[in-house]
């Protein structure tokens, strides 16, 4: 979180009174740089929803677009946010609704109601 605005965006995504702590095991850094979803995108057979913030400084926009393009059933949804903007205010509900609509279009979710037993 060293780029301008990343720390502030990250902090704004945590609601007041949250028990969440800003801490991570240093071991994560041994593998995080090896995670490259775009390498396997062509092999993702399941529907793949990709959300991207137009003002994201944390993840390169070209990589996000390319991931959605390469996945056979990929779909890109763009938002006028930064990397963490989707977690503030009423935005999580909008993103969740867009994601649910994608799942319905993809035939993964057949209705918006609860599953019956």
Helices and strands as residue ranges (DSSP letters): H 6-12, G 26-30, G 32-34, G 37-43, E 48-53, H 61-70, E 74-79, G 85-87, H 91-105
